Amino acid sequence: MPNPSINRTLRAEAAQGRFPQTVGVAMIVLLNVAADGIEPRTVGWISLQPDGAISVGLNDRAFVSPTFRARNFVWNLYNRVTLEYLVPHSPDALEPVPNPHLTFHPPIFFHLRANGKDELFAGIAEPRLMLQADEIVPWLRFVSKPINELSKASAPRSPDKTTVETIAFPDTNCSVGLGVDFVRSQHAENPDLLWSRHFVCGEHRIHAFAELRPPQIPTLNWYHQC
């Protein structure tokens, strides 16, 4: 079962000023893709919140085993092991995960949820300290289903705080590879990728990028270092 007491403790400590707070305005980055012959399609979104929380959501569904539950609340800066989790979009799996979204609540709390579902993953790690040793801390890798099977893009629900990023692809017979990492301040955008952007939220900087993938079933990979 989820362990909400840890999350409540972290939030309480932040509210008491024990961790730095972010001052700013909520921002949503809507990720659309475009290709010749079709209207723009939506892949997902990135949410940047005034308290420093960062969420990445997918406009698709995935499936997991009913036994899939993970908790990683032990973290050591000097003895980290990178765990890679795969959530396959497959009719053979038994438990659907609609529109999964991964969230980082600074300074150290990560979790994965799906619309209307219990928490599927929770763990703690501190990207700010990990970036002292590594220039990049991987977080999320998502491969969409073929572009022509994605939902058509619609108008933002909150246009006043939404930025729309439209990524051009050469054709519709391909999938979108979307990645999000924590990076150092000097990390440069990659011109060899179809799309490469940096976003700053509080004390953290992320690199979001997109690349071309062969057409395939959607898969979700995320990384947790503990």
N, CA, C and O of each residue as an XYZ file, in Angstrom:
904
protein
N       0.844     -1.194      0.000
C       0.000      0.000      0.000
C       0.887      1.255      0.000
O       2.025      1.208      0.468
N       0.364      2.383     -0.527
C       1.138      3.606     -0.520
C       1.479      4.036      0.899
O       0.773      3.684      1.844
N       2.542      4.786      1.048
C       2.966      5.283      2.353
C       2.831      6.799      2.365
O       3.828      7.502      2.203
N       1.604      7.327      2.557
C       1.396      8.775      2.448
C       2.050      9.559      3.557
O       2.244     10.766      3.415
N       2.404      8.907      4.678
C       2.976      9.645      5.800
C       4.301     10.294      5.431
O       4.597     11.398      5.889
N       5.118      9.612      4.593
C       6.396     10.178      4.173
C       6.182     11.429      3.335
O       6.862     12.437      3.523
N       5.230     11.357      2.406
C       4.939     12.514      1.566
C       4.433     13.673      2.422
O       4.827     14.818      2.201
N       3.560     13.392      3.400
C       3.043     14.446      4.259
C       4.160     15.088      5.065
O       4.171     16.304      5.260
N       5.108     14.267      5.539
C       6.231     14.796      6.315
C       7.088     15.730      5.483
O       7.473     16.805      5.941
N       7.389     15.315      4.248
C       8.209     16.154      3.366
C       7.525     17.473      3.074
O       8.162     18.526      3.091
N       6.225     17.420      2.806
C       5.486     18.640      2.516
C       5.455     19.560      3.734
O       5.579     20.777      3.597
N       5.288     18.975      4.943
C       5.242     19.768      6.161
C       6.571     20.458      6.416
O       6.603     21.622      6.813
N       7.680     19.736      6.185
C       8.993     20.327      6.389
C       9.238     21.464      5.408
O       9.829     22.485      5.761
N       8.781     21.281      4.178
C       8.933     22.348      3.189
C       8.131     23.573      3.605
O       8.603     24.703      3.481
N       6.904     23.344      4.104
C       6.050     24.450      4.509
C       6.648     25.221      5.676
O       6.411     26.421      5.810
N       7.414     24.553      6.514
C       8.037     25.192      7.659
C       9.348     25.900      7.290
O      10.006     26.485      8.150
N       9.719     25.844      6.015
C      10.904     26.552      5.570
C      12.189     25.758      5.677
O      13.271     26.324      5.521
N      12.102     24.469      5.937
C      13.308     23.672      6.058
C      13.910     23.356      4.692
O      15.091     23.023      4.594
N      13.099     23.461      3.636
C      13.597     23.283      2.289
C      13.237     24.533      1.490
O      12.214     25.156      1.776
N      14.041     24.922      0.496
C      13.767     26.133     -0.283
C      12.438     26.028     -1.013
O      12.081     24.965     -1.520
N      11.720     27.117     -1.065
C      10.452     27.171     -1.766
C      10.608     27.961     -3.061
O      11.422     28.881     -3.143
N       9.827     27.595     -4.067
C       9.865     28.270     -5.354
C       8.814     29.369     -5.398
O       7.676     29.158     -4.979
N       9.184     30.524     -5.896
C       8.231     31.602     -6.101
C       8.055     31.757     -7.602
O       9.034     31.963     -8.320
N       6.837     31.664     -8.082
C       6.612     31.754     -9.515
C       5.167     31.474     -9.866
O       4.294     31.467     -8.999
N       4.923     31.244    -11.139
C       3.584     31.008    -11.646
C       3.533     29.624    -12.263
O       4.479     29.200    -12.928
N       2.432     28.918    -12.046
C       2.271     27.593    -12.630
C       2.342     27.678    -14.154
O       1.829     28.617    -14.764
N       2.986     26.680    -14.752
C       3.147     26.653    -16.200
C       2.917     25.234    -16.702
O       3.415     24.272    -16.117
N       2.166     25.108    -17.779
C       1.933     23.817    -18.410
C       2.488     23.868    -19.832
O       2.194     24.791    -20.591
N       3.286     22.873    -20.177
C       3.827     22.762    -21.534
C       3.097     21.612    -22.218
O       3.259     20.452    -21.839
N       2.295     21.938    -23.224
C       1.546     20.932    -23.965
C       2.386     20.450    -25.140
O       2.846     21.259    -25.946
N       2.588     19.144    -25.244
C       3.465     18.575    -26.267
C       2.633     17.989    -27.404
O       1.980     16.959    -27.239
N       2.661     18.650    -28.550
C       1.962     18.189    -29.745
C       2.973     17.764    -30.807
O       4.129     18.186    -30.787
N       2.523     16.930    -31.723
C       3.361     16.546    -32.857
C       2.609     16.850    -34.138
O       1.379     16.801    -34.180
N       3.366     17.168    -35.191
C       2.769     17.490    -36.484
C       3.511     16.732    -37.571
O       4.720     16.514    -37.490
N       2.755     16.333    -38.593
C       3.332     15.666    -39.765
C       2.437     15.962    -40.952
O       1.257     16.268    -40.782
N       2.988     15.874    -42.153
C       2.217     16.162    -43.361
C       1.006     15.242    -43.464
O       1.096     14.034    -43.246
N      -0.120     15.843    -43.801
C      -1.316     15.056    -44.084
C      -2.233     14.821    -42.900
O      -3.306     14.245    -43.078
N      -1.862     15.240    -41.705
C      -2.733     15.046    -40.532
C      -2.761     16.314    -39.695
O      -1.853     17.143    -39.763
N      -3.822     16.452    -38.902
C      -3.879     17.539    -37.936
C      -2.933     17.216    -36.779
O      -2.608     16.049    -36.556
N      -2.489     18.234    -36.043
C      -1.582     17.989    -34.914
C      -2.168     16.988    -33.921
O      -3.376     16.961    -33.689
N      -1.305     16.178    -33.348
C      -1.689     15.179    -32.350
C      -0.996     15.496    -31.029
O       0.077     16.099    -31.010
N      -1.617     15.086    -29.931
C      -1.060     15.347    -28.606
C      -0.373     14.107    -28.065
O      -0.921     13.006    -28.119
N       0.843     14.297    -27.537
C       1.602     13.208    -26.931
C       1.505     13.256    -25.411
O       1.291     12.229    -24.768
N       1.660     14.450    -24.835
C       1.642     14.552    -23.381
C       1.809     15.984    -22.931
O       1.584     16.916    -23.704
N       2.205     16.164    -21.683
C       2.346     17.496    -21.111
C       3.374     17.482    -19.988
O       3.678     16.441    -19.404
N       3.900     18.673    -19.703
C       4.807     18.888    -18.575
C       4.222     20.004    -17.731
O       3.855     21.055    -18.256
N       4.134     19.784    -16.433
C       3.604     20.781    -15.515
C       4.707     21.255    -14.581
O       5.384     20.442    -13.952
N       4.890     22.575    -14.490
C       5.880     23.194    -13.617
C       5.125     24.063    -12.616
O       4.457     25.021    -13.008
N       5.225     23.738    -11.327
C       4.408     24.382    -10.315
C       5.208     25.355     -9.455
O       6.423     25.206     -9.322
N       4.535     26.361     -8.864
C       5.234     27.354     -8.038
C       5.986     26.760     -6.852
O       6.967     27.347     -6.396
N       5.546     25.607     -6.340
C       6.249     24.991     -5.203
C       7.445     24.153     -5.647
O       8.091     23.505     -4.824
N       7.746     24.164     -6.965
C       8.878     23.406     -7.488
C       8.539     22.021     -7.977
O       9.412     21.320     -8.489
N       7.283     21.600     -7.834
C       6.890     20.269     -8.293
C       6.897     20.202     -9.819
O       6.485     21.144    -10.497
N       7.369     19.078    -10.346
C       7.431     18.855    -11.794
C       6.691     17.565    -12.110
O       6.989     16.523    -11.527
N       5.729     17.622    -13.028
C       4.985     16.438    -13.447
C       5.103     16.276    -14.952
O       5.173     17.255    -15.695
N       5.125     15.020    -15.389
C       5.088     14.695    -16.812
C       3.945     13.722    -17.013
O       3.920     12.655    -16.401
N       2.990     14.084    -17.873
C       1.823     13.247    -18.109
C       1.751     12.790    -19.546
O       2.220     13.481    -20.450
N       1.165     11.627    -19.758
C       1.047     11.039    -21.085
C      -0.414     10.979    -21.510
O      -1.275     10.554    -20.739
N      -0.690     11.406    -22.740
C      -2.049     11.339    -23.268
C      -2.279     10.001    -23.944
O      -2.659      9.937    -25.113
N      -2.048      8.954    -23.210
C      -2.197      7.601    -23.732
C      -2.437      6.704    -22.535
O      -2.440      7.178    -21.399
N      -2.635      5.441    -22.765
C      -2.794      4.514    -21.658
C      -1.712      3.443    -21.725
O      -1.085      3.233    -22.763
N      -1.514      2.787    -20.621
C      -0.555      1.698    -20.528
C      -1.165      0.626    -19.646
O      -2.212      0.843    -19.035
N      -0.521     -0.526    -19.575
C      -1.016     -1.618    -18.748
C       0.103     -2.119    -17.846
O       1.268     -2.142    -18.244
N      -0.255     -2.518    -16.633
C       0.713     -3.121    -15.721
C       0.108     -4.358    -15.105
O      -1.107     -4.551    -15.122
N       0.968     -5.191    -14.563
C       0.507     -6.351    -13.816
C      -0.151     -5.889    -12.524
O       0.303     -4.914    -11.926
N      -1.213     -6.565    -12.074
C      -1.839     -6.189    -10.798
C      -0.874     -6.295     -9.625
O      -1.112     -5.691     -8.580
N       0.202     -7.044     -9.774
C       1.164     -7.199     -8.682
C       2.232     -6.116     -8.700
O       3.091     -6.079     -7.819
N       2.188     -5.222     -9.707
C       3.224     -4.200     -9.831
C       3.012     -3.112     -8.791
O       2.098     -2.295     -8.898
N       3.872     -3.120     -7.788
C       3.906     -2.055     -6.789
C       5.350     -1.913     -6.348
O       6.003     -2.922     -6.082
N       5.868     -0.707     -6.261
C       7.268     -0.530     -5.884
C       7.388      0.629     -4.921
O       6.749      1.665     -5.101
N       8.208      0.454     -3.897
C       8.510      1.511     -2.939
C      10.017      1.526     -2.716
O      10.607      0.493     -2.400
N      10.627      2.653     -2.873
C      12.064      2.779     -2.637
C      12.306      4.017     -1.781
O      12.476      5.119     -2.302
N      12.319      3.828     -0.459
C      12.467      4.958      0.444
C      13.846      5.012      1.094
O      14.052      5.777      2.036
N      14.798      4.209      0.602
C      16.160      4.249      1.118
C      17.065      4.803      0.020
O      17.069      4.299     -1.103
N      17.833      5.843      0.349
C      18.650      6.499     -0.672
C      20.010      6.835     -0.100
O      20.117      7.314      1.029
N      21.051      6.582     -0.880
C      22.419      6.856     -0.449
C      23.138      7.523     -1.606
O      23.251      6.945     -2.686
N      23.622      8.730     -1.388
C      24.260      9.504     -2.459
C      25.473      8.793     -3.029
O      25.734      8.887     -4.228
N      26.222      8.082     -2.191
C      27.506      7.536     -2.619
C      27.426      6.080     -3.046
O      28.440      5.515     -3.455
N      26.285      5.466     -2.970
C      26.148      4.066     -3.356
C      24.811      3.871     -4.045
O      23.931      3.163     -3.555
N      24.681      4.534     -5.224
C      23.397      4.524     -5.907
C      23.329      3.382     -6.920
O      24.321      3.036     -7.562
N      22.156      2.819     -7.043
C      21.878      1.812     -8.057
C      20.727      2.338     -8.892
O      19.696      2.729     -8.345
N      20.886      2.354    -10.219
C      19.825      2.836    -11.091
C      18.865      1.690    -11.408
O      19.252      0.667    -11.974
N      17.610      1.892    -11.029
C      16.576      0.913    -11.311
C      15.781      1.398    -12.512
O      15.398      2.566    -12.570
N      15.535      0.529    -13.455
C      14.766      0.893    -14.642
C      13.458      0.114    -14.626
O      13.450     -1.110    -14.495
N      12.357      0.840    -14.761
C      11.045      0.222    -14.731
C      10.408      0.332    -16.111
O      10.519      1.370    -16.764
N       9.759     -0.701    -16.547
C       9.102     -0.717    -17.846
C       7.620     -0.975    -17.646
O       7.225     -1.960    -17.021
N       6.802     -0.076    -18.186
C       5.363     -0.270    -18.184
C       4.926     -0.483    -19.625
O       4.857      0.488    -20.379
N       4.629     -1.710    -20.041
C       4.294     -1.950    -21.445
C       2.830     -1.650    -21.744
O       1.955     -1.902    -20.916
N       2.577     -1.121    -22.907
C       1.212     -0.932    -23.397
C       0.858     -2.215    -24.153
O       1.135     -2.335    -25.346
N       0.257     -3.153    -23.464
C       0.022     -4.468    -24.051
C      -1.316     -5.013    -23.597
O      -1.621     -4.949    -22.406
N      -2.131     -5.549    -24.500
C      -3.411     -6.143    -24.102
C      -3.242     -7.400    -23.265
O      -4.208     -7.875    -22.668
N      -2.023     -7.950    -23.209
C      -1.797     -9.149    -22.402
C      -1.716     -8.813    -20.917
O      -1.933     -9.689    -20.080
N      -1.409     -7.568    -20.573
C      -1.356     -7.182    -19.168
C      -2.779     -7.055    -18.637
O      -3.727     -6.913    -19.409
N      -2.918     -7.106    -17.346
C      -4.242     -7.227    -16.745
C      -4.785     -5.942    -16.155
O      -5.998     -5.800    -15.997
N      -3.914     -5.005    -15.827
C      -4.367     -3.791    -15.157
C      -4.087     -2.568    -15.999
O      -2.922     -2.215    -16.183
N      -5.121     -1.897    -16.526
C      -4.876     -0.707    -17.353
C      -4.439      0.472    -16.507
O      -4.889      0.644    -15.374
N      -3.552      1.286    -17.076
C      -3.090      2.506    -16.420
C      -3.428      3.670    -17.349
O      -2.666      3.956    -18.272
N      -4.556      4.347    -17.124
C      -4.938      5.446    -18.019
C      -4.157      6.711    -17.725
O      -4.060      7.141    -16.575
N      -3.604      7.301    -18.762
C      -2.919      8.597    -18.674
C      -1.963      8.678    -17.471
O      -2.164      9.498    -16.576
N      -0.937      7.838    -17.452
C      -0.008      7.882    -16.316
C       0.741      9.202    -16.245
O       1.052      9.804    -17.273
N       1.030      9.651    -15.028
C       1.832     10.854    -14.853
C       2.809     10.646    -13.705
O       2.454     10.122    -12.649
N       4.047     11.069    -13.939
C       5.113     10.965    -12.957
C       5.381     12.350    -12.389
O       5.421     13.333    -13.129
N       5.563     12.427    -11.083
C       5.723     13.714    -10.418
C       6.921     13.694     -9.484
O       7.161     12.717     -8.776
N       7.666     14.791     -9.496
C       8.737     15.023     -8.536
C       8.307     16.150     -7.618
O       8.050     17.263     -8.078
N       8.224     15.867     -6.303
C       7.944     16.879     -5.301
C       9.256     17.187     -4.578
O       9.746     16.350     -3.819
N       9.827     18.361     -4.796
C      11.112     18.658     -4.171
C      10.967     18.699     -2.638
O       9.921     19.074     -2.109
N      12.035     18.308     -1.951
C      13.364     18.097     -2.535
C      13.650     16.670     -2.972
O      14.597     16.457     -3.728
N      12.849     15.645     -2.516
C      13.313     14.276     -2.741
C      12.231     13.257     -3.099
O      12.556     12.082     -3.271
N      10.969     13.648     -3.219
C       9.905     12.649     -3.347
C       9.456     12.483     -4.798
O       9.131     13.466     -5.463
N       9.438     11.239     -5.290
C       8.969     10.889     -6.629
C       7.789      9.928     -6.521
O       7.746      9.098     -5.612
N       6.831     10.037     -7.444
C       5.803      8.996     -7.507
C       5.166      8.941     -8.890
O       5.239      9.884     -9.678
N       4.542      7.803     -9.149
C       3.835      7.549    -10.408
C       2.379      7.273    -10.087
O       2.071      6.442     -9.233
N       1.492      7.965    -10.768
C       0.057      7.748    -10.607
C      -0.592      7.634    -11.979
O       0.014      7.950    -13.002
N      -1.841      7.176    -11.974
C      -2.664      7.162    -13.176
C      -4.022      7.716    -12.797
O      -4.410      7.672    -11.629
N      -4.747      8.236    -13.772
C      -6.038      8.839    -13.496
C      -6.965      7.846    -12.810
O      -7.251      6.776    -13.347
N      -7.430      8.209    -11.619
C      -8.377      7.367    -10.906
C      -7.794      6.115    -10.305
O      -8.541      5.227     -9.894
N      -6.457      6.014    -10.238
C      -5.816      4.802     -9.737
C      -4.969      5.114     -8.502
O      -4.604      6.262     -8.247
N      -4.666      4.050     -7.739
C      -3.765      4.197     -6.608
C      -2.355      4.505     -7.100
O      -2.030      4.315     -8.272
N      -1.537      4.980     -6.181
C      -0.129      5.222     -6.472
C       0.543      3.910     -6.883
O       0.409      2.897     -6.197
N       1.268      3.938     -8.010
C       1.916      2.740     -8.535
C       3.383      2.647     -8.140
O       3.949      1.556     -8.078
N       3.994      3.793     -7.875
C       5.403      3.807     -7.500
C       5.661      5.023     -6.629
O       5.091      6.090     -6.857
N       6.521      4.862     -5.629
C       6.964      5.993     -4.820
C       8.386      5.748     -4.381
O       8.767      4.612     -4.096
N       9.168      6.798     -4.324
C      10.558      6.659     -3.907
C      11.141      8.006     -3.561
O      10.552      9.043     -3.867
N      12.305      7.995     -2.917
C      12.984      9.244     -2.594
C      14.392      9.241     -3.179
O      15.075      8.217     -3.177
N      14.809     10.381     -3.672
C      16.159     10.611     -4.182
C      16.310     12.117     -4.333
O      15.311     12.816     -4.502
N      17.517     12.627     -4.276
C      17.731     14.065     -4.335
C      18.523     14.430     -5.588
O      19.751     14.339     -5.583
N      17.847     14.841     -6.659
C      18.543     15.176     -7.908
C      19.606     16.249     -7.737
O      20.650     16.194     -8.388
N      19.357     17.219     -6.872
C      20.312     18.313     -6.697
C      21.680     17.794     -6.265
O      22.705     18.285     -6.740
N      21.707     16.807     -5.371
C      22.974     16.232     -4.933
C      23.559     15.289     -5.987
O      24.773     15.247     -6.186
N      22.684     14.533     -6.661
C      23.172     13.623     -7.694
C      23.846     14.379     -8.835
O      24.794     13.880     -9.440
N      23.354     15.586     -9.127
C      23.922     16.373    -10.214
C      25.291     16.946     -9.858
O      25.991     17.454    -10.734
N      25.678     16.871     -8.604
C      27.037     17.258     -8.254
C      28.045     16.240     -8.779
O      29.207     16.574     -9.014
N      27.601     14.999     -8.962
C      28.475     13.936     -9.469
C      28.270     13.675    -10.952
O      29.214     13.296    -11.646
N      27.055     13.871    -11.449
C      26.717     13.550    -12.838
C      26.072     14.753    -13.504
O      25.291     15.472    -12.880
N      26.399     14.971    -14.777
C      25.804     16.104    -15.495
C      24.338     15.861    -15.801
O      23.551     16.804    -15.875
N      23.966     14.596    -15.981
C      22.593     14.224    -16.336
C      22.102     13.156    -15.372
O      22.812     12.189    -15.097
N      20.890     13.328    -14.859
C      20.222     12.307    -14.056
C      18.971     11.880    -14.830
O      17.981     12.611    -14.828
N      18.988     10.708    -15.497
C      17.834     10.276    -16.296
C      16.588     10.110    -15.443
O      16.656      9.703    -14.283
N      15.440     10.438    -16.044
C      14.179     10.298    -15.312
C      13.143      9.506    -16.108
O      12.649      8.494    -15.611
N      12.800      9.924    -17.315
C      11.649      9.378    -18.025
C      11.978      9.106    -19.484
O      12.628      9.914    -20.147
N      11.518      7.945    -19.982
C      11.577      7.633    -21.411
C      10.222      7.060    -21.821
O       9.733      6.102    -21.222
N       9.624      7.662    -22.851
C       8.315      7.219    -23.326
C       8.351      7.074    -24.837
O       8.839      7.962    -25.537
N       7.845      5.975    -25.336
C       7.692      5.776    -26.783
C       6.200      5.644    -27.066
O       5.524      4.781    -26.505
N       5.697      6.504    -27.936
C       4.265      6.522    -28.228
C       3.889      5.434    -29.236
O       4.755      4.794    -29.832
N       2.609      5.243    -29.409
C       2.162      4.449    -30.545
C       2.339      5.300    -31.805
O       2.660      6.482    -31.689
N       2.140      4.738    -33.008
C       2.345      5.532    -34.228
C       1.575      6.843    -34.206
O       0.471      6.913    -33.667
N       2.155      7.872    -34.788
C       1.587      9.212    -34.708
C       0.157      9.264    -35.229
O      -0.685      9.951    -34.651
N      -0.131      8.546    -36.317
C      -1.485      8.624    -36.870
C      -2.540      7.954    -35.991
O      -3.732      8.046    -36.281
N      -2.115      7.281    -34.923
C      -3.058      6.682    -33.980
C      -3.239      7.516    -32.718
O      -4.078      7.195    -31.877
N      -2.459      8.584    -32.581
C      -2.584      9.454    -31.412
C      -3.838     10.316    -31.515
O      -4.351     10.546    -32.610
N      -4.328     10.792    -30.371
C      -5.513     11.649    -30.348
C      -5.206     13.014    -30.950
O      -4.103     13.541    -30.806
N      -6.196     13.571    -31.622
C      -6.027     14.902    -32.203
C      -5.865     15.941    -31.105
O      -6.498     15.861    -30.052
N      -5.011     16.909    -31.369
C      -4.765     17.964    -30.388
C      -6.001     18.843    -30.244
O      -6.706     19.109    -31.217
N      -6.250     19.287    -29.019
C      -7.368     20.189    -28.748
C      -6.845     21.448    -28.080
O      -5.672     21.528    -27.715
N      -7.716     22.426    -27.922
C      -7.309     23.687    -27.308
C      -6.950     23.473    -25.837
O      -7.583     22.657    -25.168
N      -5.952     24.184    -25.323
C      -5.577     24.039    -23.912
C      -6.733     24.397    -22.988
O      -7.522     25.294    -23.287
N      -6.828     23.692    -21.863
C      -7.870     23.995    -20.878
C      -7.596     25.309    -20.163
O      -8.524     26.025    -19.786
N      -6.323     25.620    -19.980
C      -5.936     26.869    -19.300
C      -4.963     27.625    -20.201
O      -3.758     27.623    -19.949
N      -5.476     28.272    -21.248
C      -4.581     28.900    -22.227
C      -3.695     29.985    -21.642
O      -2.619     30.250    -22.178
N      -4.120     30.624    -20.548
C      -3.340     31.711    -19.977
C      -2.045     31.231    -19.333
O      -1.115     32.021    -19.167
N      -1.966     29.965    -18.969
C      -0.743     29.449    -18.348
C      -0.171     28.249    -19.113
O       0.620     27.480    -18.566
N      -0.573     28.095    -20.378
C      -0.139     26.955    -21.190
C       0.712     27.417    -22.365
O       0.360     28.355    -23.080
N       1.840     26.734    -22.547
C       2.689     26.920    -23.718
C       2.586     25.664    -24.572
O       2.762     24.554    -24.070
N       2.303     25.831    -25.855
C       2.172     24.693    -26.763
C       3.469     24.539    -27.553
O       3.894     25.457    -28.254
N       4.084     23.379    -27.431
C       5.283     23.041    -28.207
C       4.868     22.027    -29.277
O       4.416     20.929    -28.953
N       5.023     22.394    -30.546
C       4.660     21.508    -31.648
C       5.932     20.973    -32.295
O       6.775     21.735    -32.768
N       6.054     19.655    -32.306
C       7.261     18.981    -32.785
C       6.978     18.409    -34.172
O       6.039     17.630    -34.337
N       7.768     18.781    -35.160
C       7.555     18.325    -36.526
C       8.228     16.980    -36.765
O       9.405     16.797    -36.455
N       7.470     16.048    -37.318
C       7.991     14.732    -37.687
C       7.880     14.553    -39.196
O       6.990     15.132    -39.819
N       8.773     13.755    -39.798
C       8.797     13.632    -41.262
C       7.575     12.937    -41.841
O       7.171     13.248    -42.962
N       6.971     11.996    -41.103
C       5.762     11.329    -41.588
C       5.021     10.746    -40.391
O       5.465     10.877    -39.250
N       3.896     10.107    -40.659
C       3.060      9.576    -39.579
C       3.372      8.124    -39.258
O       2.884      7.594    -38.259
N       4.173      7.477    -40.084
C       4.488      6.059    -39.871
C       5.700      5.923    -38.951
O       6.695      5.286    -39.298
N       5.594      6.528    -37.783
C       6.682      6.462    -36.802
C       6.100      6.746    -35.421
O       4.974      7.226    -35.294
N       6.878      6.444    -34.399
C       6.477      6.731    -33.034
C       7.330      7.870    -32.485
O       8.409      8.167    -32.996
N       6.812      8.499    -31.426
C       7.515      9.599    -30.782
C       8.296      9.049    -29.595
O       7.733      8.375    -28.733
N       9.589      9.336    -29.554
C      10.389      9.032    -28.381
C      10.542     10.296    -27.558
O      11.155     11.263    -28.012
N       9.987     10.299    -26.341
C      10.018     11.469    -25.483
C      10.850     11.171    -24.244
O      10.640     10.148    -23.591
N      11.795     12.054    -23.911
C      12.632     11.877    -22.729
C      12.648     13.125    -21.877
O      12.540     14.239    -22.389
N      12.786     12.936    -20.564
C      12.924     14.049    -19.627
C      13.994     13.660    -18.609
O      13.907     12.604    -17.982
N      15.011     14.522    -18.446
C      16.106     14.286    -17.503
C      16.322     15.512    -16.633
O      15.988     16.628    -17.032
N      16.879     15.310    -15.450
C      17.402     16.412    -14.651
C      18.831     16.695    -15.128
O      19.607     15.766    -15.353
N      19.173     17.969    -15.281
C      20.487     18.318    -15.825
C      21.082     19.489    -15.062
O      20.386     20.225    -14.362
N      22.404     19.641    -15.220
C      23.099     20.789    -14.654
C      22.777     22.057    -15.448
O      22.233     21.993    -16.551
N      23.122     23.202    -14.869
C      22.803     24.488    -15.495
C      23.535     24.692    -16.815
O      23.036     25.398    -17.692
N      24.724     24.080    -16.974
C      25.490     24.288    -18.205
C      25.139     23.286    -19.310
O      25.716     23.337    -20.396
N      24.208     22.387    -19.041
C      23.831     21.401    -20.061
C      23.234     22.104    -21.277
O      22.387     22.985    -21.133
N      23.673     21.715    -22.472
C      23.238     22.384    -23.696
C      22.142     21.586    -24.402
O      22.102     20.357    -24.334
N      21.257     22.313    -25.078
C      20.248     21.656    -25.900
C      20.926     20.972    -27.076
O      21.979     21.409    -27.540
N      20.311     19.889    -27.556
C      20.922     19.056    -28.591
C      20.269     19.339    -29.949
O      19.115     18.964    -30.156
N      20.980     19.991    -30.882
C      20.382     20.313    -32.184
C      20.149     19.090    -33.061
O      19.430     19.183    -34.056
N      20.735     17.953    -32.722
C      20.550     16.745    -33.519
C      19.223     16.050    -33.227
O      18.822     15.150    -33.964
N      18.543     16.459    -32.162
C      17.244     15.886    -31.827
C      16.132     16.649    -32.544
O      16.316     17.804    -32.929
N      14.982     16.003    -32.720
C      13.859     16.685    -33.362
C      13.362     17.848    -32.512
O      12.871     18.849    -33.035
N      13.493     17.705    -31.205
C      13.053     18.761    -30.280
C      13.875     18.642    -29.016
O      14.069     17.543    -28.497
N      14.362     19.774    -28.514
C      15.211     19.783    -27.327
C      15.000     21.097    -26.596
O      15.278     22.162    -27.147
N      14.507     21.039    -25.351
C      14.225     22.245    -24.586
C      14.621     22.063    -23.119
O      14.554     20.963    -22.572
N      15.033     23.164    -22.503
C      15.297     23.188    -21.066
C      14.178     23.956    -20.371
O      13.657     24.937    -20.902
N      13.822     23.497    -19.186
C      12.847     24.189    -18.358
C      13.392     24.244    -16.939
O      13.953     23.270    -16.438
N      13.219     25.399    -16.296
C      13.679     25.580    -14.926
C      12.465     25.699    -14.022
O      11.543     26.471    -14.287
N      12.484     24.914    -12.944
C      11.394     24.949    -11.974
C      12.019     24.959    -10.587
O      12.545     23.945    -10.129
N      11.958     26.107     -9.919
C      12.599     26.215     -8.623
C      14.101     26.041     -8.755
O      14.742     26.727     -9.550
N      14.668     25.121     -7.974
C      16.101     24.881     -7.991
C      16.502     23.811     -8.996
O      17.675     23.443     -9.065
N      15.555     23.309     -9.772
C      15.846     22.186    -10.658
C      15.674     22.582    -12.120
O      14.820     23.395    -12.474
N      16.506     21.987    -12.945
C      16.488     22.226    -14.390
C      16.313     20.881    -15.085
O      17.030     19.924    -14.792
N      15.361     20.816    -16.002
C      15.134     19.570    -16.736
C      15.386     19.791    -18.222
O      15.253     20.901    -18.736
N      15.749     18.720    -18.890
C      15.915     18.708    -20.339
C      14.863     17.774    -20.903
O      14.875     16.576    -20.620
N      13.950     18.317    -21.701
C      12.929     17.523    -22.379
C      13.294     17.436    -23.847
O      13.704     18.426    -24.453
N      13.145     16.248    -24.421
C      13.556     16.091    -25.814
C      12.699     15.031    -26.506
O      12.084     14.184    -25.857
N      12.674     15.099    -27.826
C      11.907     14.147    -28.634
C      12.770     13.661    -29.783
O      13.586     14.405    -30.326
N      12.579     12.406    -30.142
C      13.317     11.815    -31.252
C      12.424     10.831    -31.993
O      11.392     10.397    -31.481
N      12.836     10.491    -33.198
C      12.070      9.583    -34.057
C      12.314      8.145    -33.643
O      13.453      7.745    -33.401
N      11.229      7.358    -33.561
C      11.326      5.937    -33.263
C      10.507      5.150    -34.291
O       9.505      5.658    -34.794
N      10.916      3.920    -34.610
C      10.092      3.102    -35.501
C       8.700      2.909    -34.906
O       8.547      2.932    -33.685
N       7.685      2.720    -35.744
C       6.325      2.523    -35.220
C       6.268      1.297    -34.319
O       6.767      0.232    -34.684
N       5.663      1.440    -33.148
C       5.633      0.348    -32.178
C       4.538      0.577    -31.156
O       3.858      1.603    -31.176
N       4.374     -0.393    -30.256
C       3.418     -0.216    -29.174
C       4.007      0.737    -28.152
O       5.225      0.766    -27.976
N       3.183      1.514    -27.477
C       3.695      2.483    -26.506
C       4.322      1.793    -25.299
O       3.791      0.805    -24.791
N       5.444      2.316    -24.852
C       6.095      1.822    -23.647
C       6.530      2.999    -22.797
O       6.884      4.059    -23.313
N       6.500      2.801    -21.501
C       6.922      3.815    -20.553
C       8.052      3.258    -19.708
O       7.899      2.221    -19.062
N       9.196      3.950    -19.712
C      10.341      3.598    -18.870
C      10.624      4.776    -17.965
O      10.641      5.919    -18.421
N      10.847      4.515    -16.685
C      11.354      5.581    -15.829
C      12.438      5.019    -14.948
O      12.514      3.817    -14.694
N      13.276      5.925    -14.491
C      14.501      5.550    -13.788
C      14.460      6.111    -12.380
O      14.039      7.247    -12.158
N      14.900      5.302    -11.440
C      14.990      5.793    -10.063
C      16.313      5.356     -9.484
O      16.625      4.165     -9.464
N      17.089      6.305     -9.016
C      18.397      5.998     -8.421
C      18.272      6.017     -6.907
O      17.813      6.998     -6.321
N      18.680      4.932     -6.286
C      18.526      4.835     -4.839
C      19.812      4.270     -4.224
O      19.894      4.106     -3.006
